[in-house]
């Protein structure tokens, strides 16, 4: 089930919360302005929630005739939605393997571009009831660990990191998106979890973040591309360029993403 929450531009509007994944929809001041705007549908990995919300707002400021609708979910869920026919103009996933499914299906209008990189970190609740101090502690008896499901990018990265360190972890639950892992840890439903460093940075008042010395061994590269079903390819490409722009790079870096050299 999909939930909706508005990005308020230029006047506030009311969020309708229906479930996950999350869609943010731009709101116009009145129905007259709504009728003049065309909607750009942007599908983005859950870990891009904060950054793409900011970039959608600045993009709309530059393109007042466009309303950006953001659909956030786990990357594999986004691909499934597109495969099932959901309207989408731009797609940004949290790894290249997931995007490759769309490439193989011929669903993209052109090449994808890498715009960000992310690594993993351990998070615990603020009171750290299990006394977790490092990655190896996730294997201890009595430590309730939550991870991303193996079919989503953060889950694949978690598996690769633990395997590289020769560690076996039995999670109490596996989540479809990294924000759900973070939510279970911050709420105290789990003693620890593996999330992206950007998610941990955004929730620093709610969780402890424990650096993983080996974290750089597993890097997720985020590709973005225009879908061949895009109603207006030129405006979809303009959004991609906005993400790749100096402003876009700055927003991503401020959130803790590593940004590749300018292309």
VMD Tcl script that draws the C-alpha trace (Angstrom):
set ca {
  {0.00 0.00 0.00}
  {1.19 3.48 -0.81}
  {1.13 6.51 1.48}
  {1.08 10.12 0.41}
  {2.65 13.13 2.03}
  {2.84 16.58 0.41}
  {5.89 18.68 -0.19}
  {4.47 22.09 0.61}
  {5.18 24.46 -2.25}
  {4.04 27.21 -2.13}
  {1.25 26.71 0.44}
  {0.89 24.01 3.12}
  {-1.25 20.99 2.44}
  {-2.31 17.91 4.42}
  {-0.51 14.57 4.45}
  {-2.53 11.41 3.90}
  {-0.70 8.51 5.53}
  {-1.81 5.21 4.09}
  {1.22 2.93 4.45}
  {4.53 2.15 2.80}
  {6.09 3.01 0.35}
  {5.94 6.76 0.73}
  {4.97 9.22 -1.96}
  {5.53 12.94 -1.59}
  {3.44 15.07 -3.89}
  {3.88 18.77 -4.60}
  {0.91 20.93 -3.66}
  {-0.14 24.10 -5.44}
  {-1.84 27.05 -3.80}
  {-5.12 26.59 -5.63}
  {-6.80 24.35 -8.17}
  {-6.15 26.91 -10.89}
  {-2.42 26.57 -10.46}
  {-2.73 22.78 -10.17}
  {-4.37 22.65 -13.60}
  {-1.42 24.50 -15.14}
  {1.24 22.22 -13.68}
  {2.42 18.96 -15.17}
  {3.61 16.21 -12.85}
  {7.07 14.69 -12.98}
  {7.10 11.26 -11.34}
  {10.41 10.51 -9.63}
  {11.01 7.08 -8.05}
  {13.87 7.07 -5.53}
  {15.41 4.69 -3.01}
  {14.26 5.21 0.59}
  {17.73 6.35 1.65}
  {17.34 9.37 -0.67}
  {14.28 10.70 1.15}
  {15.80 13.83 2.64}
  {18.08 14.76 -0.25}
  {15.56 14.23 -3.05}
  {12.87 16.10 -1.11}
  {15.21 19.10 -1.01}
  {16.19 18.72 -4.65}
  {12.57 18.38 -5.77}
  {11.77 21.64 -4.02}
  {14.60 23.53 -5.68}
  {13.77 21.95 -9.04}
  {10.18 23.14 -8.77}
  {11.43 26.63 -7.96}
  {13.33 26.61 -11.25}
  {10.42 24.97 -13.15}
  {7.21 26.48 -11.72}
  {5.12 24.72 -14.35}
  {6.16 21.33 -12.94}
  {5.02 19.48 -9.83}
  {7.43 16.77 -8.68}
  {5.86 13.66 -7.22}
  {8.38 11.60 -5.24}
  {7.85 7.90 -4.61}
  {10.24 6.52 -1.96}
  {10.60 2.80 -1.29}
  {13.13 0.00 -1.30}
  {14.84 -0.11 -4.70}
  {13.55 -3.58 -5.57}
  {10.00 -2.49 -4.74}
  {10.37 0.53 -7.02}
  {11.51 -1.69 -9.87}
  {8.55 -4.02 -9.25}
  {6.14 -1.08 -9.36}
  {7.63 0.13 -12.65}
  {7.51 -3.37 -14.11}
  {3.83 -3.52 -13.18}
  {3.16 -0.29 -15.08}
  {3.32 2.47 -12.47}
  {3.76 5.94 -14.01}
  {7.39 6.95 -13.61}
  {9.69 9.37 -15.41}
  {12.94 9.13 -13.41}
  {14.35 6.27 -11.32}
  {17.20 6.41 -8.78}
  {18.18 3.17 -7.04}
  {20.56 2.41 -4.19}
  {22.71 0.02 -6.21}
  {23.60 -0.86 -9.77}
  {22.35 -4.46 -9.66}
  {18.77 -3.37 -9.06}
  {18.92 -0.79 -11.86}
  {20.32 -3.49 -14.14}
  {16.92 -5.21 -14.06}
  {15.35 -2.20 -15.77}
  {18.23 -1.92 -18.20}
  {17.81 -5.59 -19.16}
  {14.09 -5.00 -19.73}
  {14.81 -2.05 -22.01}
  {12.85 0.23 -19.68}
  {15.31 3.14 -19.78}
  {15.48 5.90 -22.36}
  {19.28 6.13 -22.22}
  {22.32 5.50 -20.08}
  {22.28 5.78 -16.30}
  {24.74 7.90 -14.32}
  {26.24 7.33 -10.88}
  {25.48 10.31 -8.67}
  {26.26 9.12 -5.13}
  {27.93 6.42 -3.05}
  {27.06 5.08 0.40}
  {28.48 2.68 2.97}
  {27.15 0.90 6.05}
  {27.37 1.61 9.75}
  {26.09 -0.09 12.91}
  {23.34 1.71 14.80}
  {21.98 1.08 18.30}
  {19.30 2.73 20.43}
  {20.54 5.72 22.41}
  {20.64 3.71 25.66}
  {22.41 0.78 23.91}
  {20.84 -1.92 26.13}
  {22.94 -4.72 24.61}
  {26.26 -2.89 24.94}
  {27.11 -3.18 21.23}
  {30.52 -1.67 20.48}
  {31.48 -3.02 17.07}
  {30.35 -5.10 14.10}
  {31.40 -8.39 15.70}
  {29.06 -7.77 18.64}
  {26.13 -8.37 16.27}
  {26.90 -12.08 16.53}
  {26.53 -12.19 20.33}
  {23.75 -14.25 21.88}
  {20.92 -12.11 23.17}
  {21.57 -9.23 20.78}
  {18.45 -8.62 18.68}
  {19.67 -7.50 15.28}
  {17.54 -6.22 12.42}
  {18.85 -6.10 8.85}
  {17.56 -5.22 5.41}
  {16.17 -8.14 3.44}
  {18.81 -9.73 1.15}
  {16.89 -8.86 -2.03}
  {17.20 -5.10 -1.48}
  {20.44 -3.10 -1.89}
  {21.10 -2.44 1.80}
  {20.50 -6.14 2.49}
  {22.91 -7.23 -0.24}
  {25.50 -4.84 1.15}
  {24.95 -6.12 4.70}
  {25.39 -9.72 3.56}
  {28.56 -8.84 1.66}
  {30.05 -6.97 4.61}
  {29.30 -9.71 7.14}
  {30.58 -12.40 4.76}
  {33.79 -10.44 4.14}
  {34.39 -10.37 7.90}
  {33.47 -14.03 8.38}
  {30.53 -13.17 10.64}
  {27.19 -14.96 10.87}
  {24.27 -12.91 12.14}
  {20.75 -14.22 12.66}
  {18.46 -11.19 12.43}
  {15.18 -11.10 14.33}
  {13.64 -9.44 11.28}
  {14.52 -8.46 7.72}
  {13.09 -5.22 6.34}
  {12.21 -4.13 2.81}
  {13.90 -0.74 3.16}
  {16.70 0.73 5.21}
  {14.46 3.31 6.87}
  {12.50 0.46 8.47}
  {15.70 -0.95 9.97}
  {16.50 2.47 11.37}
  {12.98 2.83 12.74}
  {13.09 -0.47 14.62}
  {16.42 0.39 16.20}
  {15.50 3.97 17.13}
  {12.24 2.78 18.71}
  {14.01 0.13 20.79}
  {12.46 -2.84 18.97}
  {15.96 -4.06 18.16}
  {19.36 -3.80 19.86}
  {21.29 -3.03 16.69}
  {21.09 -2.84 12.92}
  {23.09 -2.09 9.81}
  {22.06 1.04 7.89}
  {23.66 3.49 5.52}
  {25.88 6.14 7.08}
  {23.56 8.79 5.63}
  {20.53 7.37 7.44}
  {22.46 7.22 10.70}
  {23.61 10.82 10.25}
  {20.04 11.96 9.68}
  {18.90 10.25 12.89}
  {21.84 11.13 15.13}
  {19.50 12.38 17.88}
  {17.71 9.02 17.94}
  {20.48 6.41 17.55}
  {24.14 5.81 18.23}
  {26.32 5.25 15.18}
  {29.29 2.92 15.41}
  {31.86 3.19 12.64}
  {32.66 -0.03 10.81}
  {36.38 -0.15 10.07}
  {35.70 -2.48 7.17}
  {32.79 -0.41 5.85}
  {34.71 0.88 2.83}
  {34.99 -2.70 1.59}
  {31.33 -2.60 0.54}
  {30.23 0.54 -1.32}
  {26.80 1.04 -2.86}
  {26.83 3.19 -5.99}
  {23.57 4.98 -6.79}
  {22.54 5.24 -10.47}
  {19.86 7.53 -11.88}
  {18.17 7.39 -15.26}
  {15.17 8.43 -17.35}
  {12.54 5.85 -18.13}
  {11.42 5.26 -21.69}
  {7.81 5.79 -20.58}
  {8.57 9.36 -19.46}
  {5.89 11.73 -20.70}
  {8.41 14.53 -21.25}
  {11.93 13.19 -21.70}
  {13.49 16.67 -21.74}
  {12.10 17.65 -18.33}
  {13.00 14.24 -16.90}
  {16.56 14.71 -18.14}
  {16.53 18.20 -16.61}
  {15.78 16.67 -13.21}
  {18.65 14.21 -13.62}
  {20.96 17.10 -14.48}
  {19.70 18.94 -11.39}
  {20.75 15.97 -9.23}
  {24.15 15.94 -10.95}
  {24.59 19.70 -10.69}
  {26.80 21.58 -8.25}
  {23.74 22.20 -6.08}
  {22.76 18.54 -6.19}
  {26.25 17.41 -5.28}
  {26.30 19.83 -2.35}
  {22.97 18.56 -1.02}
  {24.16 14.96 -1.26}
  {27.50 15.66 0.38}
  {25.84 17.55 3.22}
  {23.74 14.46 3.89}
  {26.87 12.27 4.12}
  {26.93 10.71 0.66}
  {30.18 10.36 -1.19}
  {29.89 12.04 -4.58}
  {31.87 10.78 -7.61}
  {34.00 13.12 -9.65}
  {31.96 15.36 -11.91}
  {31.09 13.59 -15.16}
}
mol new
graphics top color blue
foreach p $ca { graphics top sphere $p radius 0.5 }
foreach p [lrange $ca 0 end-1] q [lrange $ca 1 end] { graphics top cylinder $p $q radius 0.2 }
display resetview
